[in-house]
Amino acid sequence: MRDFGVGFGHLVQGQKWVARHGRRFGFGLLPGLVTLVLYAGALTGLGFGADDLVAWATPFADDWSSPWLGLFRNALTALLFVFGLFLAVITFTAVTLLVGQPFYETLSEDVDRDQGGEAAESGLPLWRELWISARDSLRVLLRVALYGILLFACGFIPVVGQTLVPALGFCVSGFFLAEELTAVALQRRGVELKERLTLLRTRRGAALGFGVPLTLAFLVPFVAVFLMPGAVAGATLMVRDLRGEQPAREPDESTPHKDAHLH
């Protein structure tokens, strides 16, 4: 539980950091807004079409008597929408980070400098960084999809499917959400996906403490957009902790912060 609190603490510190750097926060809203509009449209379409999709996929139940037909298909419709929401939470971060790659990378570098350390740079051209981010995000998505299918199947188990499975779903979402966000700082340090996952597993509690509350918050419309800049900042602070770099400290608010390269 202590490690869970450590991860949550980094999330809170990240939000405080962007609150003190209003320009960073403002620019960070744009990628999230674009992505939110796209995802809102997709989820709305799923909400209106899920029942028809379930009916098409279960023709064997057409002759079932009432109320079993309705109960069965309504349960499948609900599970389908939850599964879509589950994937949306994970992929939202990946797509937003991809859209806002230049800004979020700069933000992460600024957090490193603010903590008194060197701001590592990948040295790669932007197109190469975007390609690596997209490739790794796809690999993460495949892992999430496998977990999602397994949890979806377990959702049919009485009692367990309605209690334990949703909780596990949030834990899976939180862990991979933490991976996506810490990737911004870790890619700058030359850490590959396999190493990133291993690093997070060694401090699984911290990863869940950071990612699970964020996953729950992201379920509320528009919240994800406003929390994204602070989430990237907090993930950078957590990376410094996980790698044993100079301990994160609260910035000295009496010291003026400069965003000269944004003027």
Summary of the structure (lengths in Angstrom):
residues: 263
radius of gyration: 20.2
end to end distance: 43.0
largest distance: 72.5
contacts: 839
relative contact order: 0.19
helix: 79%
strand: 0%
